[in-house]
Amino acid sequence: MKSEKLNKFSERLKELRNERNMTRQALADELHISVRLVGYWENGQRECSLDMLIKISNIFDVSVDFLIGNKDF
């Protein structure tokens, strides 16, 4: 992902998680990853793999395009 897309992903992930009153720990548990990795994503410090993007899009019932900022719906 380009840094612009990484920033949009970080914003959208945090927004979606907060809208659903989900903690970072709850998301990490659902994805079987560390809570630290979720924090890295939300702070734009790490990129997310395609596999994880798909899992996240399924959890929040949004498209991968929405997560990375290609679409605004």
N, CA, C and O atoms as a GROMACS GRO file, in nm:
protein
  292
    1MET      N    1   0.083  -0.118   0.000
    1MET     CA    2   0.000   0.000   0.000
    1MET      C    3   0.088   0.125   0.000
    1MET      O    4   0.192   0.128   0.065
    2LYS      N    5   0.046   0.224  -0.071
    2LYS     CA    6   0.115   0.352  -0.067
    2LYS      C    7   0.086   0.418   0.067
    2LYS      O    8  -0.011   0.381   0.135
    3SER      N    9   0.168   0.514   0.106
    3SER     CA   10   0.148   0.578   0.236
    3SER      C   11   0.011   0.646   0.245
    3SER      O   12  -0.049   0.647   0.352
    4GLU      N   13  -0.039   0.700   0.136
    4GLU     CA   14  -0.172   0.761   0.134
    4GLU      C   15  -0.279   0.657   0.166
    4GLU      O   16  -0.371   0.682   0.244
    5LYS      N   17  -0.265   0.541   0.105
    5LYS     CA   18  -0.360   0.432   0.130
    5LYS      C   19  -0.344   0.378   0.271
    5LYS      O   20  -0.442   0.342   0.336
    6LEU      N   21  -0.220   0.372   0.319
    6LEU     CA   22  -0.194   0.324   0.454
    6LEU      C   23  -0.260   0.418   0.555
    6LEU      O   24  -0.319   0.372   0.653
    7ASN      N   25  -0.251   0.548   0.532
    7ASN     CA   26  -0.314   0.645   0.622
    7ASN      C   27  -0.465   0.630   0.621
    7ASN      O   28  -0.529   0.635   0.726
    8LYS      N   29  -0.523   0.611   0.504
    8LYS     CA   30  -0.668   0.594   0.494
    8LYS      C   31  -0.711   0.466   0.564
    8LYS      O   32  -0.811   0.464   0.635
    9PHE      N   33  -0.635   0.358   0.544
    9PHE     CA   34  -0.665   0.232   0.611
    9PHE      C   35  -0.660   0.252   0.762
    9PHE      O   36  -0.749   0.205   0.834
   10SER      N   37  -0.558   0.319   0.812
   10SER     CA   38  -0.544   0.342   0.956
   10SER      C   39  -0.666   0.415   1.011
   10SER      O   40  -0.721   0.377   1.114
   11GLU      N   41  -0.707   0.521   0.942
   11GLU     CA   42  -0.824   0.599   0.984
   11GLU      C   43  -0.951   0.515   0.983
   11GLU      O   44  -1.028   0.514   1.079
   12ARG      N   45  -0.971   0.443   0.875
   12ARG     CA   46  -1.096   0.367   0.860
   12ARG      C   47  -1.102   0.252   0.960
   12ARG      O   48  -1.208   0.224   1.015
   13LEU      N   49  -0.991   0.185   0.982
   13LEU     CA   50  -0.990   0.075   1.078
   13LEU      C   51  -1.028   0.125   1.217
   13LEU      O   52  -1.112   0.066   1.284
   14LYS      N   53  -0.967   0.232   1.259
   14LYS     CA   54  -0.996   0.289   1.391
   14LYS      C   55  -1.141   0.334   1.400
   14LYS      O   56  -1.208   0.308   1.501
   15GLU      N   57  -1.190   0.401   1.296
   15GLU     CA   58  -1.330   0.447   1.294
   15GLU      C   59  -1.427   0.329   1.304
   15GLU      O   60  -1.521   0.332   1.383
   16LEU      N   61  -1.406   0.227   1.224
   16LEU     CA   62  -1.495   0.112   1.224
   16LEU      C   63  -1.493   0.042   1.359
   16LEU      O   64  -1.598   0.002   1.410
   17ARG      N   65  -1.376   0.026   1.415
   17ARG     CA   66  -1.365  -0.040   1.544
   17ARG      C   67  -1.436   0.040   1.652
   17ARG      O   68  -1.508  -0.017   1.735
   18ASN      N   69  -1.416   0.170   1.653
   18ASN     CA   70  -1.480   0.256   1.753
   18ASN      C   71  -1.632   0.262   1.735
   18ASN      O   72  -1.706   0.262   1.834
   19GLU      N   73  -1.678   0.267   1.610
   19GLU     CA   74  -1.823   0.269   1.584
   19GLU      C   75  -1.892   0.147   1.641
   19GLU      O   76  -2.009   0.152   1.680
   20ARG      N   77  -1.820   0.038   1.646
   20ARG     CA   78  -1.878  -0.088   1.696
   20ARG      C   79  -1.841  -0.115   1.842
   20ARG      O   80  -1.864  -0.223   1.895
   21ASN      N   81  -1.784  -0.013   1.905
   21ASN     CA   82  -1.742  -0.026   2.045
   21ASN      C   83  -1.656  -0.149   2.068
   21ASN      O   84  -1.671  -0.219   2.168
   22MET      N   85  -1.567  -0.174   1.974
   22MET     CA   86  -1.479  -0.290   1.981
   22MET      C   87  -1.341  -0.243   2.027
   22MET      O   88  -1.288  -0.145   1.975
   23THR      N   89  -1.284  -0.312   2.121
   23THR     CA   90  -1.150  -0.278   2.166
   23THR      C   91  -1.047  -0.334   2.068
   23THR      O   92  -1.077  -0.421   1.986
   24ARG      N   93  -0.927  -0.282   2.078
   24ARG     CA   94  -0.819  -0.338   1.996
   24ARG      C   95  -0.798  -0.484   2.031
   24ARG      O   96  -0.773  -0.567   1.943
   25GLN      N   97  -0.810  -0.515   2.160
   25GLN     CA   98  -0.791  -0.653   2.203
   25GLN      C   99  -0.895  -0.746   2.142
   25GLN      O  100  -0.863  -0.857   2.099
   26ALA      N  101  -1.021  -0.701   2.137
   26ALA     CA  102  -1.127  -0.783   2.079
   26ALA      C  103  -1.102  -0.810   1.931
   26ALA      O  104  -1.121  -0.922   1.883
   27LEU      N  105  -1.058  -0.707   1.859
   27LEU     CA  106  -1.026  -0.725   1.717
   27LEU      C  107  -0.907  -0.818   1.700
   27LEU      O  108  -0.909  -0.907   1.615
   28ALA      N  109  -0.806  -0.799   1.781
   28ALA     CA  110  -0.688  -0.885   1.775
   28ALA      C  111  -0.726  -1.030   1.801
   28ALA      O  112  -0.679  -1.121   1.732
   29ASP      N  113  -0.811  -1.052   1.900
   29ASP     CA  114  -0.854  -1.189   1.932
   29ASP      C  115  -0.929  -1.251   1.815
   29ASP      O  116  -0.909  -1.368   1.782
   30GLU      N  117  -1.015  -1.172   1.752
   30GLU     CA  118  -1.092  -1.224   1.638
   30GLU      C  119  -1.003  -1.259   1.520
   30GLU      O  120  -1.031  -1.352   1.445
   31LEU      N  121  -0.895  -1.182   1.503
   31LEU     CA  122  -0.803  -1.205   1.391
   31LEU      C  123  -0.688  -1.300   1.427
   31LEU      O  124  -0.609  -1.338   1.340
   32HIS      N  125  -0.680  -1.339   1.555
   32HIS     CA  126  -0.574  -1.428   1.604
   32HIS      C  127  -0.436  -1.366   1.584
   32HIS      O  128  -0.342  -1.430   1.536
   33ILE      N  129  -0.427  -1.237   1.621
   33ILE     CA  130  -0.300  -1.163   1.612
   33ILE      C  131  -0.278  -1.089   1.744
   33ILE      O  132  -0.363  -1.094   1.834
   34SER      N  133  -0.167  -1.021   1.756
   34SER     CA  134  -0.140  -0.945   1.878
   34SER      C  135  -0.211  -0.810   1.874
   34SER      O  136  -0.234  -0.752   1.768
   35VAL      N  137  -0.244  -0.762   1.993
   35VAL     CA  138  -0.306  -0.630   2.004
   35VAL      C  139  -0.207  -0.522   1.958
   35VAL      O  140  -0.248  -0.418   1.908
   36ARG      N  141  -0.081  -0.548   1.975
   36ARG     CA  142   0.023  -0.454   1.931
   36ARG      C  143   0.016  -0.432   1.780
   36ARG      O  144   0.032  -0.319   1.732
   37LEU      N  145  -0.009  -0.540   1.703
   37LEU     CA  146  -0.018  -0.527   1.557
   37LEU      C  147  -0.136  -0.440   1.518
   37LEU      O  148  -0.126  -0.358   1.426
   38VAL      N  149  -0.248  -0.456   1.585
   38VAL     CA  150  -0.365  -0.371   1.557
   38VAL      C  151  -0.327  -0.225   1.582
   38VAL      O  152  -0.362  -0.137   1.504
   39GLY      N  153  -0.255  -0.199   1.690
   39GLY     CA  154  -0.209  -0.064   1.719
   39GLY      C  155  -0.117  -0.009   1.612
   39GLY      O  156  -0.128   0.107   1.573
   40TYR      N  157  -0.027  -0.092   1.564
   40TYR     CA  158   0.062  -0.050   1.456
   40TYR      C  159  -0.017  -0.011   1.332
   40TYR      O  160   0.012   0.090   1.268
   41TRP      N  161  -0.118  -0.091   1.298
   41TRP     CA  162  -0.202  -0.059   1.182
   41TRP      C  163  -0.273   0.075   1.202
   41TRP      O  164  -0.273   0.160   1.113
   42GLU      N  165  -0.333   0.092   1.319
   42GLU     CA  166  -0.410   0.214   1.345
   42GLU      C  167  -0.322   0.338   1.351
   42GLU      O  168  -0.368   0.449   1.325
   43ASN      N  169  -0.197   0.321   1.386
   43ASN     CA  170  -0.104   0.434   1.391
   43ASN      C  171  -0.026   0.451   1.262
   43ASN      O  172   0.060   0.539   1.253
   44GLY      N  173  -0.054   0.369   1.161
   44GLY     CA  174   0.012   0.381   1.032
   44GLY      C  175   0.158   0.337   1.034
   44GLY      O  176   0.236   0.380   0.950
   45GLN      N  177   0.194   0.253   1.130
   45GLN     CA  178   0.333   0.209   1.143
   45GLN      C  179   0.363   0.079   1.068
   45GLN      O  180   0.479   0.047   1.042
   46ARG      N  181   0.259   0.006   1.034
   46ARG     CA  182   0.277  -0.119   0.961
   46ARG      C  183   0.169  -0.132   0.856
   46ARG      O  184   0.058  -0.080   0.871
   47GLU      N  185   0.203  -0.202   0.749
   47GLU     CA  186   0.105  -0.234   0.646
   47GLU      C  187   0.032  -0.362   0.682
   47GLU      O  188   0.084  -0.448   0.754
   48CYS      N  189  -0.086  -0.374   0.631
   48CYS     CA  190  -0.170  -0.491   0.654
   48CYS      C  191  -0.163  -0.581   0.531
   48CYS      O  192  -0.167  -0.533   0.418
   49SER      N  193  -0.153  -0.711   0.553
   49SER     CA  194  -0.149  -0.804   0.440
   49SER      C  195  -0.286  -0.813   0.374
   49SER      O  196  -0.388  -0.779   0.434
   50LEU      N  197  -0.288  -0.859   0.251
   50LEU     CA  198  -0.414  -0.876   0.178
   50LEU      C  199  -0.505  -0.973   0.252
   50LEU      O  200  -0.626  -0.951   0.261
   51ASP      N  201  -0.449  -1.080   0.304
   51ASP     CA  202  -0.527  -1.178   0.379
   51ASP      C  203  -0.597  -1.112   0.498
   51ASP      O  204  -0.715  -1.137   0.524
   52MET      N  205  -0.524  -1.028   0.571
   52MET     CA  206  -0.583  -0.960   0.686
   52MET      C  207  -0.684  -0.854   0.643
   52MET      O  208  -0.786  -0.836   0.710
   53LEU      N  209  -0.658  -0.786   0.532
   53LEU     CA  210  -0.755  -0.688   0.481
   53LEU      C  211  -0.889  -0.756   0.453
   53LEU      O  212  -0.995  -0.702   0.485
   54ILE      N  213  -0.883  -0.873   0.394
   54ILE     CA  214  -1.005  -0.948   0.363
   54ILE      C  215  -1.076  -0.989   0.491
   54ILE      O  216  -1.198  -0.976   0.500
   55LYS      N  217  -1.002  -1.037   0.589
   55LYS     CA  218  -1.063  -1.076   0.718
   55LYS      C  219  -1.127  -0.956   0.787
   55LYS      O  220  -1.237  -0.966   0.840
   56ILE      N  221  -1.057  -0.844   0.786
   56ILE     CA  222  -1.110  -0.723   0.849
   56ILE      C  223  -1.236  -0.676   0.776
   56ILE      O  224  -1.333  -0.636   0.840
   57SER      N  225  -1.233  -0.679   0.644
   57SER     CA  226  -1.350  -0.637   0.568
   57SER      C  227  -1.471  -0.725   0.599
   57SER      O  228  -1.584  -0.677   0.602
   58ASN      N  229  -1.448  -0.853   0.621
   58ASN     CA  230  -1.557  -0.944   0.658
   58ASN      C  231  -1.608  -0.917   0.798
   58ASN      O  232  -1.729  -0.922   0.822
   59ILE      N  233  -1.520  -0.888   0.890
   59ILE     CA  234  -1.560  -0.859   1.028
   59ILE      C  235  -1.651  -0.735   1.032
   59ILE      O  236  -1.754  -0.735   1.100
   60PHE      N  237  -1.612  -0.631   0.959
   60PHE     CA  238  -1.686  -0.505   0.963
   60PHE      C  239  -1.788  -0.492   0.850
   60PHE      O  240  -1.855  -0.389   0.840
   61ASP      N  241  -1.799  -0.594   0.766
   61ASP     CA  242  -1.895  -0.596   0.657
   61ASP      C  243  -1.880  -0.474   0.565
   61ASP      O  244  -1.978  -0.406   0.531
   62VAL      N  245  -1.755  -0.449   0.526
   62VAL     CA  246  -1.723  -0.343   0.430
   62VAL      C  247  -1.632  -0.403   0.324
   62VAL      O  248  -1.579  -0.513   0.341
   63SER      N  249  -1.613  -0.332   0.214
   63SER     CA  250  -1.525  -0.382   0.109
   63SER      C  251  -1.379  -0.348   0.141
   63SER      O  252  -1.351  -0.256   0.217
   64VAL      N  253  -1.289  -0.422   0.082
   64VAL     CA  254  -1.146  -0.392   0.093
   64VAL      C  255  -1.121  -0.254   0.032
   64VAL      O  256  -1.040  -0.178   0.084
   65ASP      N  257  -1.189  -0.223  -0.078
   65ASP     CA  258  -1.175  -0.092  -0.140
   65ASP      C  259  -1.209   0.019  -0.042
   65ASP      O  260  -1.142   0.122  -0.039
   66PHE      N  261  -1.313   0.000   0.038
   66PHE     CA  262  -1.348   0.101   0.138
   66PHE      C  263  -1.236   0.112   0.242
   66PHE      O  264  -1.196   0.223   0.278
   67LEU      N  265  -1.187  -0.001   0.289
   67LEU     CA  266  -1.082   0.001   0.392
   67LEU      C  267  -0.958   0.078   0.348
   67LEU      O  268  -0.898   0.149   0.429
   68ILE      N  269  -0.920   0.065   0.223
   68ILE     CA  270  -0.797   0.129   0.179
   68ILE      C  271  -0.822   0.265   0.113
   68ILE      O  272  -0.729   0.330   0.066
   69GLY      N  273  -0.947   0.309   0.110
   69GLY     CA  274  -0.977   0.443   0.063
   69GLY      C  275  -1.005   0.456  -0.085
   69GLY      O  276  -1.007   0.567  -0.137
   70ASN      N  277  -1.026   0.344  -0.155
   70ASN     CA  278  -1.059   0.353  -0.297
   70ASN      C  279  -1.205   0.391  -0.318
   70ASN      O  280  -1.240   0.447  -0.422
   71LYS      N  281  -1.289   0.362  -0.222
   71LYS     CA  282  -1.433   0.395  -0.229
   71LYS      C  283  -1.476   0.451  -0.095
   71LYS      O  284  -1.420   0.417   0.009
   72ASP      N  285  -1.576   0.537  -0.099
   72ASP     CA  286  -1.624   0.602   0.023
   72ASP      C  287  -1.760   0.552   0.069
   72ASP      O  288  -1.838   0.629   0.125
   73PHE      N  289  -1.790   0.426   0.047
   73PHE     CA  290  -1.917   0.372   0.094
   73PHE      C  291  -1.899   0.238   0.158
   73PHE      O  292  -1.996   0.178   0.204
   0.00000   0.00000   0.00000
